[in-house]
Amino acid sequence: MEKDLTEIQKYRLINKITVVIAAKLIIAAGLLIFLINFIDYDQIISAINEANLLMIGLVLILGVVNIGLQYIKWRITCNEVLEVKDNSKIFRSLFFGFSAGIITPLRIGEYFGRGIEFRDKSLVQVTVATLVDKFFPLLMVASIGSVSSLLFIYYYHNVSIYLVLSLFVLIFSFFYLLLMLLVSNRFWNSLLFSRLNTSSRVRSFLDKLKIFENLDKRYFYKMIVISFLFYSCFLIQYALLAMAFSNHFNFINYLWAANLIMFSKTIIPPVSIGELGIREGVSIYFLTQMGESASVGFNASIFLFIINLLIPALIGVGMFLRKNER
């Protein structure tokens, strides 16, 4: 009876996930069709035909650098948190995560995908390690993106300089204090574990988080530096794509737009697969505000999705199928 109940629960869960994924695919397709009709299909094709191929080639090369930085970041976390030293396993787990994450809501599948290679580790351990790995780029997006947003509302919406400066001081103070807490051994060892461990409700979960007790300042500094390089690589990729499709060389403005897009995309709920349609809509909004055509914003965003998300996900699928054939 219990076995039958478990099978029913699994069946319902699979059905629920399938419905959610299907709904997100429909939303993504609907958003893309709306944007293409809004911009005009001929403008999109014309911008692609007239694109600077050298710039697109540079973006493809930076795509390899982008993945390399993600691998280094994940390897450091695996070495320090999961105590996994096998570089080939770490490499495969990264690509399995790409494949599983692109089709699931909130990219939840990435946590499961990365865990496929680590059979000896619990799902909680891999999930927590992945969360830590993703926390540092998120910190970059939130800190740099919030400052970029302040500059945008000041220059494009005539907000008072005093309000902007006040918000800047608050944002800077918040992220400075957060950074100080992260590199504090007392925060991780005493505040997080000792005080919270007194609660019986969270003790069992915190026991699994004991893996963080060995993390030191060097780990956080390395992760911050690599995450900054990774985020910078993404911004440069977007700026180069915008230059390629516009044939204008407003590099600084395009970097600024990339910051705004990443920050906005992080705030907006991911209602579509791979955030397709959302990212393109945001890209169109900010670039048109800066005087560019909507087709440039659409093409830059969709090509960045293909290079940074779709291609790695397809490679991950190939690696997974090859693994299962052995």
N, C-alpha and C positions, 0 to 999 in steps of 0.2 A: 504493500500500500504506500509506504513512504517512498519507495523507489519510483512508483508511478507518479506520485505527487512531485517529486524532483524533476522527472522528465517533463511534466506539464509546465512546471515553472520555467525550465530551460526553454521550452517551446515558446512560451509567452514572451520571455525575454528576447529571444531571437526575432520574434515577430515585431516586438516593440522597436528594437534597434533597426530592423529593416524598414519599418514605416517612417521612423525619424530620418534615416538616410535618404529614403525616397522623397520625403517632403523637402528636405534640404536641397536635393538635386533639382527638384521642380522649381524651388525658389531661386536657386542659382541661375537656372536656364531662363526663368522669367525676367530676372533682373538684367541679365546680359542682353536678352532680346529687346527689352525696353530701352536700354542704354544705346544699343546699336541703332535702333529706330530713331531715338532722340538725336543722336549725333549725325546720322546719315551714313549708311553703309559705304557709299562711294568715297566719302572723306577718309574713312578708316583705311580702305584699300589704297587710296592715293598716298596717304602718309606712309604706309608700309612700302609701297613701290619706290618712293623717293627717300627712303631712310638711308642714313649713313651706315654702311655695312661694317666699316672699321670700328665704329662705336659699339655696334652690336657684338662684334667679335671680341672686343675688350670685356664686355659684360659677361660673355660666355666664359672667358678665362677667369674673371673674378668669381663666377659661379663655382669654379673648382676651388678657388681660394676660400670662398664662403663655406663650402662643405669641409674643407681642411681645417678651418678654424673651429667649426662645430665638433669635428672629430677630436681635436686637441682638447677642447673644453670637456667633452664627454669622457675622454680617456683619463683626464686628471680626476674627474669625479668618480669614475669607476675604480681607479687606483686607490683613492683616498677613502671613499665611502663604502664601496662594495668589496674592496680588496681584490679586485679582478685585474690581473696583469696581462692576460692574453689579448694582444692588440688586434688580432684577426677577429676574435669574438666581439670585441668592442666595436670594431668597424662594421661588422655585419649587423649588430644590434642597432646601430645608428640608422642604417638604411632600412631595416625592418620597421623601425619607428616612423620613418618618413612615409612608408607605404601604408601602414595602419592608421597614421594620423590624418592623412589627407582626406579620408572619406568619413571620418567619425566626428560627431558633434564635439565642439571645444577641443578637437584633436586628442580626445581621451584615448583613442586607440594607440597613440604613440607610446603611452606608458606600458601597455600590454605588448606592443610590438618590440620594444626594446628588451623586454623580459624574456623573449623567446630563446635567446642565446644563453641566458643565465638560469638554467634549470635548477641549480643548487641554491638559488636565492629566492626568497619569498617575494610575492607580488608587492607587498607593502614596502619591502626594502628597495626594490627597483623603482617603484612609484615615487617614493620619497627622494631617491637619488635623482630621478628625472626632474622632479619639482625643483630641487636645489639647482640643478644644471640650467633650468629655464628661468630661474629667479633672477640671475644676474643680467641677462639680456633685457628682461622685463624692467629691471631697475634702470637700465640705460634709456629705454623707451619712455618710462615715466618721468625721469629727471630731465633729460634733454628735450623730450617732447613737450613737457609742460612749459619750459622756458620759451621754446619756439612758438607755442600757442599764445603766450603773453605778448610776444613781439608781433604776432599776426593781428591780434585784436587791437593792439596799439596803432599799428600802421594802416590797417584796413578798415577799422571800425571806430577810430577816433576816441578811444577810451582814455580817460584821464591818466596822465603819466604818474600821478601820485598813487592811484589805485594799482597800476601795473607794478610800480616799485614796491608797494606794500605786499602784493602777492608774491613778488619775486623773493623778498626777504623771508616770507613764510615758507615758500617752497624750498629755498636753499637751506633754511634751518632744519626743516623736516628731513631732507635727504642727508644732510650732514650728521644729524643725530642717529639716523638709521644706519648709516655707514659705520659710525663709531660703535654702535651696538653689535653690528655684525662681526667686527674684528675684535670684540671683547670676549676673552675666554670666560669671564664671569657671566656674561649673558648666556652663552651656550651651556656652560657647565652648572652654574648655580641657579640663575633665574629660570631658565627653561626646564631643566631636569629636576633639580632639587625641590623647588617650590611647587611645581605642578605635579610632581611625583607623589605628593601627599594625598592627592585625590585618587580614590580607588577606581573611579570611572575612567580615568585616562592613563592609569599606571601601566596597564597591559600594552597600550599603544606606545607609550613613551619608552617602554623597554626595548621596542624595536628601533627607536630613534637613538639608542645608545651609540650607534655607529658614528654619530657626529661628535662624540666626546673627543675623538682623536684629531679633529680638524683644528688647524692652527691659522694664524694670521697669514702665513705664506699662501695657503690655499685660497683664501678670500682675495688677496691681492692679485694672485695669478688669474683667478676667475674674472675679476673686474677688468684687468688689462685685456685679456683675450675677448671678453664680451664686448668691450669697447671697440676692439679691432673688427670683430664680427659685425657689430652694428654699423660701424663706419663703412665697411665693405658693402653692406646692403644699401646704405644711403648713396654711395658713389655709383652703384649699379643703376639705381633708379635715375639719378641725375644724368648718367651717360645715355640711358635709354630715352629720356626726355629730349636730350640734345640730338640723338640720332633721328627721332621722328619729327622734330621741329626744325632741325637744321639751324637752330639758334644756340648760342653758347652762353646762356645765363646760368652757369654752373652753380653759383652760390644760391640763387633763387630756387633751383631745382633740388639742391640739398635741403633747403629750408622746407620745400613742399614735401619731400620724402619724410622728414621728421614729423610734419603735421599729419601726414597720411598714417604713419605707424602709430602715432599717439591716438588719433581718432579711431582707427581700426581696433585698437586695444580696448577702447571704451565702449564701442558699439557691440551689442550682443551678436555672436556669430550665427546668424539665422540661415546661412547657406553653406554648402560643401566647399571647403577650402577658402571660405570667405569670398568666393567669386561673386561679383556684382557689387558687393559692399565696398571692397578695396577700389574697384574701378570707378564707382560713383564718387567716392571721397577724392580720388585722384583727379577726376574731372573737375570737381568743385574747386579745389585749391589751385590747380593750374589755370583754370579760366579766370579765377580771381586775380591771378598774377599776369593776366594778359595773353595766355596761350590758348590754343584751340582745344576743344573738347576731345578731338580725335587723338591728339598727342597724349593727353592724360589717360585715355582708354588704352591705347597701344602700349605705352610705357608700363602700365600696371599689369596688363594681361601677359606681356612678354616676360615680365619679372616673375609672375606666377609660374609660367612654363619652365623657365630656367632654374629657379630656386626651389620649386615645390614639385611640379609634375615630373620632370626628368629624373630627379633623385628618387621619387616614389616608384617610377617604372623600373629603375635600376634595382631598387629594393625588392620589387616583385620578382624580377628575374633571378636575383640571388636566393630568394626564398624557394622558388621552384627548383632551382639547381640543388639546393640543400636537401630538399625532399626526395630528389631522384637518386641520391647516393645511398 
